[in-house]
Amino acid sequence: MQTIHHSQPRLTPIYGISIAVISIVFTIIFYLTSQFDNLWTGYFVHLIMFLGVLFSVIHFNKVKGGGASIPSLVKMGLHTATWAIIIVSAFTIIFHLAVEPLGSGGVPSDGNTISDTSPYKKQGFWIFLVSNVLFVNGILGLLASVLGAISVKRNQKTEKRT
């Protein structure tokens, strides 16, 4: 039986696209079930990113026979997270443009609520995109990469220089 060894360049898009597709599917499900505004749904999608990158690092180490270095494992995790973040960001922008109603309504006279067509709500989307989709997913991808690399390489031997 022939053993297939995948390299980092082939595994990163596979895992990155898989993580992004799973996140997008859950986002659409949450939107269609009117759960999109609940706070836990965002945490759940972030959990998918974290666990996906963590599993990709662990799998990459297995593919390398346990001989991958910590920097290569972290690099693989960061590349996977980058793939997923780019795809999820593109989807989020397209989804926002497709779902957001058009209009130029502003703050109502009572000042209590912002209408769906308010320009303030549209500006809030870009803050959401940068802070939640890019920054939080980037930090979680980095954290998962480092934790995954350290956890699979916990029995490293140090070399003494003489």
MDTraj code that builds the backbone (N, CA, C; nanometers):
import mdtraj as md
import numpy as np

residues = "MET GLN THR ILE HIS HIS SER GLN PRO ARG LEU THR PRO ILE TYR GLY ILE SER ILE ALA VAL ILE SER ILE VAL PHE THR ILE ILE PHE TYR LEU THR SER GLN PHE ASP ASN LEU TRP THR GLY TYR PHE VAL HIS LEU ILE MET PHE LEU GLY VAL LEU PHE SER VAL ILE HIS PHE ASN LYS VAL LYS GLY GLY GLY ALA SER ILE PRO SER LEU VAL LYS MET GLY LEU HIS THR ALA THR TRP ALA ILE ILE ILE VAL SER ALA PHE THR ILE ILE PHE HIS LEU ALA VAL GLU PRO LEU GLY SER GLY GLY VAL PRO SER ASP GLY ASN THR ILE SER ASP THR SER PRO TYR LYS LYS GLN GLY PHE TRP ILE PHE LEU VAL SER ASN VAL LEU PHE VAL ASN GLY ILE LEU GLY LEU LEU ALA SER VAL LEU GLY ALA ILE SER VAL LYS ARG ASN GLN LYS THR GLU LYS ARG THR".split()
xyz = np.array([
    [0.0846, -0.1171, 0.0000],
    [0.0000, 0.0000, 0.0000],
    [0.0893, 0.1236, 0.0000],
    [0.0525, 0.2185, -0.0790],
    [0.1341, 0.3383, -0.0952],
    [0.0890, 0.4455, 0.0047],
    [0.1858, 0.5061, 0.0711],
    [0.1571, 0.6125, 0.1664],
    [0.1705, 0.7460, 0.0959],
    [0.0694, 0.8302, 0.1120],
    [0.0716, 0.9621, 0.0503],
    [0.1085, 1.0632, 0.1569],
    [0.2151, 1.1382, 0.1338],
    [0.2567, 1.2428, 0.2264],
    [0.2183, 1.3774, 0.1667],
    [0.1306, 1.4460, 0.2365],
    [0.0895, 1.5795, 0.1919],
    [0.1873, 1.6813, 0.2467],
    [0.2132, 1.7799, 0.1672],
    [0.3014, 1.8866, 0.2122],
    [0.2175, 2.0015, 0.2666],
    [0.2837, 2.0937, 0.3300],
    [0.2134, 2.2091, 0.3860],
    [0.1373, 2.2874, 0.2802],
    [0.1944, 2.3145, 0.1609],
    [0.1188, 2.3927, 0.0637],
    [-0.0118, 2.3276, 0.0197],
    [-0.0218, 2.1946, 0.0242],
    [-0.1467, 2.1298, -0.0145],
    [-0.2453, 2.1206, 0.1013],
    [-0.1974, 2.1084, 0.2230],
    [-0.2872, 2.0952, 0.3376],
    [-0.3493, 2.2282, 0.3792],
    [-0.2768, 2.3377, 0.3650],
    [-0.3305, 2.4663, 0.4123],
    [-0.4565, 2.5083, 0.3382],
    [-0.4611, 2.5017, 0.2037],
    [-0.5874, 2.5401, 0.1408],
    [-0.7008, 2.4422, 0.1710],
    [-0.6681, 2.3150, 0.1837],
    [-0.7726, 2.2164, 0.2128],
    [-0.8365, 2.2470, 0.3478],
    [-0.7549, 2.2647, 0.4492],
    [-0.8090, 2.2952, 0.5815],
    [-0.8704, 2.4349, 0.5859],
    [-0.8067, 2.5330, 0.5252],
    [-0.8593, 2.6691, 0.5270],
    [-0.9955, 2.6790, 0.4610],
    [-1.0096, 2.6156, 0.3450],
    [-1.1382, 2.6182, 0.2750],
    [-1.2424, 2.5395, 0.3533],
    [-1.2034, 2.4273, 0.4115],
    [-1.2980, 2.3483, 0.4911],
    [-1.3488, 2.4261, 0.6122],
    [-1.2587, 2.4926, 0.6824],
    [-1.2981, 2.5734, 0.7981],
    [-1.3916, 2.6852, 0.7547],
    [-1.3583, 2.7507, 0.6443],
    [-1.4408, 2.8609, 0.5955],
    [-1.5794, 2.8119, 0.5539],
    [-1.5859, 2.6997, 0.4844],
    [-1.7156, 2.6475, 0.4399],
    [-1.8028, 2.6098, 0.5599],
    [-1.7450, 2.5450, 0.6595],
    [-1.8222, 2.5087, 0.7786],
    [-1.8713, 2.6349, 0.8496],
    [-1.7860, 2.7354, 0.8616],
    [-1.8264, 2.8612, 0.9255],
    [-1.9377, 2.9302, 0.8465],
    [-1.9262, 2.9300, 0.7154],
    [-2.0269, 2.9939, 0.6308],
    [-2.1597, 2.9206, 0.6403],
    [-2.1560, 2.7877, 0.6398],
    [-2.2800, 2.7103, 0.6510],
    [-2.3505, 2.7412, 0.7826],
    [-2.2764, 2.7443, 0.8926],
    [-2.3395, 2.7752, 1.0206],
    [-2.3887, 2.9197, 1.0250],
    [-2.3174, 3.0116, 0.9637],
    [-2.3635, 3.1504, 0.9584],
    [-2.4956, 3.1604, 0.8842],
    [-2.5071, 3.0903, 0.7721],
    [-2.6319, 3.0926, 0.6950],
    [-2.7447, 3.0269, 0.7744],
    [-2.7150, 2.9163, 0.8408],
    [-2.8173, 2.8504, 0.9228],
    [-2.8640, 2.9438, 1.0337],
    [-2.7708, 3.0106, 1.1013],
    [-2.8086, 3.1030, 1.2082],
    [-2.8887, 3.2204, 1.1538],
    [-2.8553, 3.2667, 1.0339],
    [-2.9297, 3.3786, 0.9752],
    [-3.0719, 3.3350, 0.9391],
    [-3.0850, 3.2168, 0.8787],
    [-3.2169, 3.1700, 0.8356],
    [-3.3073, 3.1349, 0.9537],
    [-3.2501, 3.0965, 1.0662],
    [-3.3299, 3.0630, 1.1848],
    [-3.3462, 3.1825, 1.2791],
    [-3.3064, 3.2988, 1.2354],
    [-3.3173, 3.4239, 1.3130],
    [-3.2388, 3.4191, 1.4432],
    [-3.1323, 3.3414, 1.4463],
    [-3.0449, 3.3348, 1.5628],
    [-2.9185, 3.4187, 1.5430],
    [-2.9072, 3.4833, 1.4277],
    [-2.7865, 3.5541, 1.3883],
    [-2.7488, 3.6658, 1.4856],
    [-2.8474, 3.7269, 1.5497],
    [-2.8214, 3.8386, 1.6405],
    [-2.7805, 3.7939, 1.7801],
    [-2.7949, 3.6652, 1.8115],
    [-2.7549, 3.6151, 1.9429],
    [-2.6027, 3.6096, 1.9527],
    [-2.5522, 3.6425, 2.0683],
    [-2.4086, 3.6502, 2.0894],
    [-2.3399, 3.5142, 2.0788],
    [-2.4048, 3.4082, 2.1230],
    [-2.3422, 3.2763, 2.1237],
    [-2.3121, 3.2262, 1.9836],
    [-2.3869, 3.2711, 1.8819],
    [-2.3608, 3.2236, 1.7458],
    [-2.2244, 3.2704, 1.6965],
    [-2.1863, 3.3911, 1.7320],
    [-2.0538, 3.4402, 1.6949],
    [-1.9439, 3.3616, 1.7643],
    [-1.9662, 3.3302, 1.8911],
    [-1.8685, 3.2491, 1.9641],
    [-1.8559, 3.1102, 1.9029],
    [-1.9671, 3.0546, 1.8585],
    [-1.9662, 2.9227, 1.7980],
    [-1.8855, 2.9223, 1.6687],
    [-1.9023, 3.0244, 1.5863],
    [-1.8264, 3.0335, 1.4615],
    [-1.6777, 3.0544, 1.4911],
    [-1.6455, 3.1300, 1.5939],
    [-1.5049, 3.1456, 1.6342],
    [-1.4474, 3.0142, 1.6854],
    [-1.5291, 2.9355, 1.7551],
    [-1.4852, 2.8046, 1.8022],
    [-1.4507, 2.7131, 1.6846],
    [-1.5274, 2.7223, 1.5779],
    [-1.4979, 2.6440, 1.4578],
    [-1.3609, 2.6821, 1.4028],
    [-1.3309, 2.8104, 1.3990],
    [-1.2006, 2.8565, 1.3505],
    [-1.0885, 2.8012, 1.4395],
    [-1.1045, 2.8161, 1.5699],
    [-1.0018, 2.7718, 1.6636],
    [-0.9769, 2.6219, 1.6517],
    [-1.0834, 2.5423, 1.6582],
    [-1.0685, 2.3972, 1.6527],
    [-1.0178, 2.3499, 1.5169],
    [-1.0619, 2.4162, 1.4101],
    [-1.0152, 2.3783, 1.2773],
    [-0.8663, 2.3985, 1.2598],
    [-0.8156, 2.5122, 1.3053],
    [-0.6714, 2.5381, 1.2961],
    [-0.5953, 2.4431, 1.3878],
    [-0.6469, 2.4184, 1.5049],
    [-0.5821, 2.3263, 1.5984],
    [-0.5713, 2.1860, 1.5373],
    [-0.6796, 2.1363, 1.4803],
    [-0.6768, 2.0041, 1.4174],
    [-0.5867, 2.0012, 1.2950],
    [-0.5791, 2.1111, 1.2220],
    [-0.4911, 2.1134, 1.1045],
    [-0.3446, 2.1022, 1.1455],
    [-0.3075, 2.1666, 1.2543],
    [-0.1700, 2.1578, 1.3042],
    [-0.1398, 2.0164, 1.3524],
    [-0.2331, 1.9577, 1.4247],
    [-0.2136, 1.8208, 1.4735],
    [-0.2026, 1.7231, 1.3569],
    [-0.2889, 1.7392, 1.2568],
    [-0.2845, 1.6503, 1.1404],
    [-0.1551, 1.6685, 1.0613],
    [-0.1090, 1.7917, 1.0475],
    [0.0150, 1.8172, 0.9748],
    [0.1329, 1.7493, 1.0443],
    [0.1339, 1.7511, 1.1763],
    [0.2407, 1.6832, 1.2501],
    [0.2335, 1.5321, 1.2293],
    [0.1125, 1.4759, 1.2248],
    [0.0983, 1.3327, 1.1983],
    [0.1473, 1.2975, 1.0587],
    [0.1150, 1.3821, 0.9619],
    [0.1579, 1.3578, 0.8241],
    [0.3099, 1.3592, 0.8156],
    [0.3727, 1.4449, 0.8902],
    [0.5188, 1.4539, 0.8913],
    [0.5820, 1.3486, 0.9815],
    [0.5042, 1.2567, 1.0333],
    [0.5567, 1.1499, 1.1169],
    [0.6000, 1.1959, 1.2544],
    [0.5467, 1.3059, 1.2999],
    [0.5824, 1.3593, 1.4307],
    [0.7143, 1.4343, 1.4308],
    [0.7718, 1.4534, 1.3127],
    [0.9020, 1.5174, 1.3062],
    [0.8996, 1.6625, 1.2632],
    [0.7833, 1.7241, 1.2577],
    [0.7752, 1.8646, 1.2181],
    [0.8216, 1.9532, 1.3333],
    [0.8869, 2.0611, 1.2997],
    [0.9348, 2.1533, 1.4028],
    [0.8224, 2.2470, 1.4467],
    [0.8415, 2.3083, 1.5614],
    [0.7410, 2.4022, 1.6119],
    [0.7212, 2.5193, 1.5157],
    [0.8274, 2.5807, 1.4626],
    [0.8035, 2.6907, 1.3680],
    [0.7258, 2.6469, 1.2431],
    [0.7517, 2.5264, 1.1924],
    [0.6777, 2.4823, 1.0737],
    [0.5315, 2.4535, 1.1083],
    [0.5062, 2.4038, 1.2276],
    [0.3684, 2.3792, 1.2698],
    [0.2924, 2.5106, 1.2883],
    [0.3571, 2.6085, 1.3509],
    [0.2929, 2.7392, 1.3693],
    [0.2680, 2.8048, 1.2339],
    [0.3636, 2.7945, 1.1451],
    [0.3491, 2.8527, 1.0103],
    [0.2329, 2.7874, 0.9364],
    [0.2221, 2.6567, 0.9467],
    [0.1124, 2.5862, 0.8814],
    [-0.0216, 2.6316, 0.9384],
    [-0.0309, 2.6439, 1.0702],
    [-0.1543, 2.6905, 1.1322],
    [-0.1906, 2.8324, 1.0914],
    [-0.0901, 2.9193, 1.0833],
    [-0.1168, 3.0575, 1.0422],
    [-0.1615, 3.0652, 0.8966],
    [-0.1029, 2.9833, 0.8110],
    [-0.1457, 2.9816, 0.6707],
    [-0.2888, 2.9296, 0.6586],
    [-0.3216, 2.8281, 0.7364],
    [-0.4586, 2.7756, 0.7366],
    [-0.5564, 2.8827, 0.7832],
    [-0.5221, 2.9506, 0.8914],
    [-0.6089, 3.0568, 0.9429],
    [-0.6236, 3.1695, 0.8419],
    [-0.5160, 3.2025, 0.7721],
    [-0.5221, 3.3090, 0.6715],
    [-0.6166, 3.2712, 0.5583],
    [-0.6069, 3.1485, 0.5109],
    [-0.6991, 3.1024, 0.4069],
    [-0.8440, 3.1164, 0.4548],
    [-0.8732, 3.0686, 0.5736],
    [-1.0094, 3.0724, 0.6256],
    [-1.0573, 3.2161, 0.6457],
    [-0.9707, 3.3020, 0.6981],
    [-1.0099, 3.4408, 0.7244],
    [-1.0397, 3.5147, 0.5945],
    [-0.9600, 3.4935, 0.4930],
    [-0.9829, 3.5610, 0.3644],
    [-1.1161, 3.5172, 0.3037],
    [-1.1436, 3.3877, 0.3070],
    [-1.2685, 3.3378, 0.2484],
    [-1.3893, 3.3843, 0.3291],
    [-1.3805, 3.3766, 0.4613],
    [-1.4925, 3.4203, 0.5458],
    [-1.5144, 3.5709, 0.5316],
    [-1.4085, 3.6491, 0.5206],
    [-1.4225, 3.7938, 0.5028],
    [-1.4902, 3.8268, 0.3709],
    [-1.4492, 3.7595, 0.2642],
    [-1.5123, 3.7820, 0.1341],
    [-1.6598, 3.7445, 0.1391],
    [-1.6904, 3.6313, 0.2021],
    [-1.8299, 3.5912, 0.2152],
    [-1.9083, 3.6925, 0.2987],
    [-1.8504, 3.7405, 0.4067],
    [-1.9198, 3.8350, 0.4937],
    [-1.9542, 3.9635, 0.4192],
    [-1.8618, 4.0114, 0.3380],
    [-1.8883, 4.1331, 0.2598],
    [-1.9989, 4.1080, 0.1580],
    [-1.9901, 3.9974, 0.0859],
    [-2.0935, 3.9653, -0.0135],
    [-2.2280, 3.9437, 0.0540],
    [-2.2285, 3.8724, 0.1653],
    [-2.3515, 3.8463, 0.2399],
    [-2.4123, 3.9761, 0.2897],
    [-2.3295, 4.0662, 0.3391],
    [-2.3780, 4.1956, 0.3879],
    [-2.4406, 4.2761, 0.2746],
    [-2.3747, 4.2787, 0.1601],
    [-2.4268, 4.3548, 0.0469],
    [-2.5556, 4.2936, -0.0079],
    [-2.5685, 4.1627, -0.0009],
    [-2.6885, 4.0969, -0.0524],
    [-2.8070, 4.1071, 0.0432],
    [-2.7808, 4.1097, 0.1719],
    [-2.8889, 4.1051, 0.2706],
    [-2.9309, 4.2434, 0.3180],
    [-2.8381, 4.3370, 0.3272],
    [-2.8664, 4.4701, 0.3801],
    [-2.9651, 4.5432, 0.2892],
    [-3.0721, 4.5980, 0.3447],
    [-3.1658, 4.6746, 0.2627],
    [-3.1049, 4.8073, 0.2191],
    [-3.1434, 4.8494, 0.1008],
    [-3.0954, 4.9780, 0.0500],
    [-3.1846, 5.0893, 0.1013],
    [-3.1298, 5.2061, 0.1134],
    [-3.2075, 5.3192, 0.1605],
    [-3.1181, 5.4205, 0.2276],
    [-3.1771, 5.5329, 0.2627],
    [-3.0974, 5.6386, 0.3238],
    [-3.1620, 5.6883, 0.4522],
    [-3.2317, 5.6014, 0.5213],
    [-3.2948, 5.6415, 0.6462],
    [-3.1905, 5.6715, 0.7517],
    [-3.2234, 5.7558, 0.8444],
    [-3.1305, 5.7933, 0.9489],
    [-3.1823, 5.7535, 1.0847],
    [-3.1380, 5.8259, 1.1833],
    [-3.1822, 5.8011, 1.3197],
    [-3.3244, 5.8528, 1.3330],
    [-3.4163, 5.7717, 1.3854],
    [-3.5537, 5.8173, 1.4021],
    [-3.5621, 5.9355, 1.4984],
    [-3.6732, 6.0053, 1.4899],
    [-3.6894, 6.1259, 1.5711],
    [-3.6905, 6.0961, 1.7207],
    [-3.7341, 5.9750, 1.7592],
    [-3.7348, 5.9449, 1.9025],
    [-3.5954, 5.9113, 1.9548],
    [-3.4999, 5.8795, 1.8669],
    [-3.3613, 5.8566, 1.9062],
    [-3.3355, 5.7248, 1.9760],
    [-3.4336, 5.6373, 1.9839],
    [-3.4171, 5.5124, 2.0575],
    [-3.3596, 5.3983, 1.9748],
    [-3.3969, 5.3909, 1.8504],
    [-3.3524, 5.2793, 1.7671],
    [-3.2976, 5.3316, 1.6351],
    [-3.2152, 5.2503, 1.5735],
    [-3.1616, 5.2831, 1.4415],
    [-3.2314, 5.1934, 1.3413],
    [-3.2808, 5.2504, 1.2339],
    [-3.3516, 5.1711, 1.1341],
    [-3.2540, 5.0839, 1.0561],
    [-3.3093, 4.9850, 0.9864],
    [-3.2261, 4.8935, 0.9083],
    [-3.1544, 4.9631, 0.7939],
    [-3.2069, 5.0752, 0.7497],
    [-3.1461, 5.1451, 0.6362],
    [-3.0576, 5.2609, 0.6793],
    [-3.0270, 5.2684, 0.8048],
    [-2.9466, 5.3787, 0.8568],
    [-2.8015, 5.3692, 0.8103],
    [-2.7421, 5.4828, 0.7733],
    [-2.5993, 5.4799, 0.7381],
    [-2.5118, 5.4445, 0.8579],
    [-2.5616, 5.4680, 0.9801],
    [-2.4855, 5.4310, 1.0998],
    [-2.4729, 5.2793, 1.1109],
    [-2.5778, 5.2086, 1.0730],
    [-2.5722, 5.0627, 1.0760],
    [-2.4740, 5.0113, 0.9713],
    [-2.4698, 5.0757, 0.8561],
    [-2.3769, 5.0345, 0.7511],
    [-2.2317, 5.0597, 0.7929],
    [-2.2043, 5.1689, 0.8638],
    [-2.0693, 5.1953, 0.9135],
    [-2.0317, 5.0947, 1.0220],
    [-2.1272, 5.0527, 1.0998],
    [-2.1023, 4.9537, 1.2036],
    [-2.0608, 4.8193, 1.1465],
    [-2.1042, 4.7912, 1.0241],
    [-2.0645, 4.6656, 0.9610],
    [-1.9147, 4.6602, 0.9406],
    [-1.8539, 4.7687, 0.8983],
    [-1.7095, 4.7685, 0.8711],
    [-1.6297, 4.7551, 0.9999],
    [-1.6812, 4.8132, 1.1080],
    [-1.6175, 4.7936, 1.2378],
    [-1.6277, 4.6472, 1.2783],
    [-1.7450, 4.5867, 1.2560],
    [-1.7650, 4.4444, 1.2837],
    [-1.6689, 4.3599, 1.2008],
    [-1.6550, 4.3909, 1.0738],
    [-1.5688, 4.3115, 0.9859],
    [-1.4238, 4.3162, 1.0330],
    [-1.3736, 4.4352, 1.0624],
    [-1.2338, 4.4483, 1.1028],
    [-1.2107, 4.3880, 1.2404],
    [-1.2990, 4.4183, 1.3348],
    [-1.2749, 4.3721, 1.4715],
    [-1.3090, 4.2250, 1.4918],
    [-1.4221, 4.1828, 1.4438],
    [-1.4690, 4.0479, 1.4734],
    [-1.4170, 3.9449, 1.3742],
    [-1.4292, 3.9719, 1.2472],
    [-1.3917, 3.8725, 1.1472],
    [-1.2402, 3.8679, 1.1291],
    [-1.1769, 3.9818, 1.1154],
    [-1.0336, 3.9822, 1.0893],
    [-0.9506, 3.9681, 1.2171],
    [-0.9733, 4.0549, 1.3137],
    [-0.8886, 4.0590, 1.4325],
    [-0.9102, 3.9374, 1.5223],
    [-1.0332, 3.9096, 1.5610],
    [-1.0598, 3.7993, 1.6539],
    [-1.0226, 3.6658, 1.5896],
    [-1.0615, 3.6445, 1.4640],
    [-1.0242, 3.5195, 1.3978],
    [-0.8730, 3.5090, 1.3799],
    [-0.8060, 3.6196, 1.3558],
    [-0.6602, 3.6175, 1.3442],
    [-0.5942, 3.5800, 1.4761],
    [-0.6415, 3.6385, 1.5840],
    [-0.5873, 3.6056, 1.7169],
    [-0.6163, 3.4592, 1.7515],
    [-0.7371, 3.4122, 1.7230],
    [-0.7699, 3.2724, 1.7518],
    [-0.6890, 3.1774, 1.6649],
    [-0.6643, 3.2140, 1.5397],
    [-0.5806, 3.1322, 1.4525],
    [-0.4380, 3.1241, 1.5035],
    [-0.3843, 3.2372, 1.5483],
    [-0.2497, 3.2395, 1.6047],
    [-0.2431, 3.1565, 1.7320],
    [-0.3403, 3.1741, 1.8195],
    [-0.3439, 3.0990, 1.9451],
    [-0.3559, 2.9486, 1.9204],
    [-0.4431, 2.9101, 1.8276],
    [-0.4588, 2.7678, 1.7960],
    [-0.3320, 2.7111, 1.7340],
    [-0.2636, 2.7894, 1.6513],
    [-0.1391, 2.7439, 1.5903],
    [-0.0321, 2.7186, 1.6957],
    [-0.0162, 2.8130, 1.7855],
    [0.0863, 2.8000, 1.8894],
    [0.0515, 2.6863, 1.9858],
    [-0.0739, 2.6807, 2.0304],
    [-0.1139, 2.5736, 2.1225],
    [-0.1031, 2.4360, 2.0575],
    [-0.1420, 2.4263, 1.9325],
    [-0.1306, 2.2991, 1.8623],
    [0.0130, 2.2566, 1.8456],
    [0.0989, 2.3508, 1.8079],
    [0.2404, 2.3192, 1.7888],
    [0.3056, 2.2767, 1.9197],
    [0.2747, 2.3466, 2.0270],
    [0.3341, 2.3129, 2.1565],
    [0.2796, 2.1802, 2.2088],
    [0.1524, 2.1547, 2.1874],
    [0.0940, 2.0321, 2.2427],
    [0.1435, 1.9067, 2.1721],
    [0.1682, 1.9135, 2.0424],
    [0.2154, 1.7929, 1.9733],
    [0.3661, 1.7754, 1.9847],
    [0.4379, 1.8768, 2.0254],
    [0.5833, 1.8687, 2.0395],
    [0.6252, 1.8807, 2.1850],
    [0.5481, 1.8285, 2.2751],
    [0.5738, 1.8474, 2.4175],
    [0.6956, 1.7699, 2.4677],
    [0.7445, 1.6680, 2.3963],
    [0.8580, 1.5878, 2.4418],
    [0.9832, 1.6213, 2.3629],
    [1.0073, 1.7447, 2.3391],
    [1.1252, 1.7836, 2.2623],
    [1.2497, 1.7687, 2.3464],
    [1.3549, 1.7313, 2.2813],
    [1.4848, 1.7218, 2.3489],
    [1.5672, 1.8440, 2.3091],
    [1.6265, 1.9034, 2.4074],
    [1.7130, 2.0179, 2.3795],
    [1.8548, 1.9691, 2.3569],
    [1.9255, 2.0405, 2.2737],
    [2.0655, 2.0026, 2.2467],
    [2.1571, 2.0934, 2.3253],
    [2.2588, 2.0341, 2.3855],
    [2.3583, 2.1135, 2.4567],
    [2.4733, 2.1403, 2.3619],
    [2.5129, 2.2626, 2.3592],
    [2.6278, 2.2991, 2.2779],
    [2.7513, 2.2957, 2.3648],
    [2.8535, 2.2314, 2.3151],
    [2.9768, 2.2239, 2.3958],
    [3.0858, 2.3093, 2.3403],
])
top = md.Topology()
chain = top.add_chain()
for i, resn in enumerate(residues, 1):
    res = top.add_residue(resn, chain, resSeq=i)
    for name in ("N", "CA", "C"):
        top.add_atom(name, md.element.get_by_symbol(name[0]), res)
traj = md.Trajectory(xyz[None], top)
